[in-house]
Amino acid sequence: MDVKGQVALITGGASGLGAGAARVLTKAGARCALLDRNLALAEELASELGGMAIECNVVDGEAVEAAVDKVVATLGAPRILLNAAGIDVAIRTANDKAPHPLAEFERVIAVNLTGTFNVARIVAHRLTSAEPLNDDGERGVIINIASVVAQDGPIGQAAYAASKAGVQGLALPMARDLAPYGIRVVTIAPGMFETPLASGIPQDWIDKIIPTVPFPKRWGNPLEFGALVQQIAENTMLNGEMIRIDGAVRLGN
Ligand SMILES: NC(=O)c1ccc[n+]([C@@H]2O[C@H](COP(=O)([O-])OP(=O)(O)OC[C@H]3O[C@@H](n4cnc5c(N)ncnc54)[C@H](O)[C@@H]3O)[C@@H](O)[C@H]2O)c1
């Protein structure tokens, strides 16, 4: 689809990768709705970009329904959904003192996996009745964010890796479910990108990992991530797949 003039709904759009994508899509002519639990940050970016900000927890079904209705009423149907809201924890499965707290496992699954599906199902439903955009009958694209952690499985990442492997698993069945409506589903698996979420990673781990990135030997920039989001939106043949954007890194233990 031509991104110009389209509405993009970006969860977690106030920060990091979501914010990077919002900048790129706005520059390409899209209008962005930033849905985030951090309203102050979302408003700051929305006023800079000329988009709209909505406070919402992606796990809350009713709140997401209301937020999507607000976007449709204010900007129009979002033809691009980027599910970028996410959280991380680093806890081993068990040690000699305690097992992994179950509540922490459930919290990560809730935001990263259930939250992603929650927003996707509601936006997809709204799009089923939208006008097709082109001769292919395309109505929209849903872009979910997994992580290379889903495949590489580093230490302390059981909850996060499981949540992101779940997001990877959504791509093909959702693409097949939504194909009759011309809605594509693509997953991105980023490697190491410099964002506030990544700033929670211990420095000694970062000092070990960045030199193992084959090329380029540095953090990814959220604008490079945003460029991939734009390409996925524009390229109708991308569907039902997960794309790694990682400088060829493979995270060991
Ligand atoms: N930064 C990386 O290196 C990296 C690598 C792989 C995957 N990812 C994934 O990319 C996504 C974005 O990460 P980021 O690095 O930009 O993080 P970030 O912390 O900079 O941004 C995440 C945003 O999501 C929002 N958010 C969190 N929980 C929410 C909820 N329940 N409801 C609504 N908003 C919520 C936060 O307020 C924040 O604005 C996450 O899913 C993350 O797991 C990041």
The ligand as a Gaussian input file, in Angstrom:
#p B3LYP/6-31G(d) Opt

LIG

0 1
 N       15.029000      -2.588000      21.912000
 C       15.363000      -3.790000      21.482000
 O       16.565000      -4.097000      21.334000
 C       14.314000      -4.801000      21.171000
 C       14.743000      -6.009000      20.582000
 C       13.790000      -6.967000      20.261000
 C       12.448000      -6.727000      20.498000
 N       12.061000      -5.541000      21.062000
 C       10.629000      -5.362000      21.287000
 O       10.208000      -4.181000      20.653000
 C        9.069000      -3.647000      21.348000
 C        9.378000      -2.186000      21.686000
 O       10.490000      -2.175000      22.567000
 P       11.334000      -0.861000      22.846000
 O       12.743000      -1.286000      22.931000
 O       10.937000       0.195000      21.893000
 O       10.845000      -0.536000      24.330000
 P       10.429000       0.857000      25.034000
 O       10.381000       0.544000      26.480000
 O       11.306000       1.959000      24.552000
 O        8.968000       1.116000      24.484000
 C        7.894000       0.292000      24.839000
 C        6.656000       1.153000      24.980000
 O        5.568000       0.280000      25.283000
 C        4.757000       0.895000      26.263000
 N        4.028000      -0.147000      26.977000
 C        4.544000      -1.122000      27.771000
 N        3.541000      -1.874000      28.270000
 C        2.382000      -1.369000      27.780000
 C        1.022000      -1.717000      27.936000
 N        0.636000      -2.737000      28.722000
 N        0.095000      -1.003000      27.265000
 C        0.457000       0.043000      26.485000
 N        1.728000       0.438000      26.323000
 C        2.686000      -0.269000      26.952000
 C        5.740000       1.644000      27.161000
 O        5.113000       2.676000      27.903000
 C        6.747000       2.169000      26.130000
 O        6.375000       3.455000      25.665000
 C        8.885000      -4.541000      22.583000
 O        7.899000      -5.501000      22.292000
 C       10.228000      -5.205000      22.735000
 O       10.113000      -6.437000      23.381000
 C       12.955000      -4.583000      21.402000

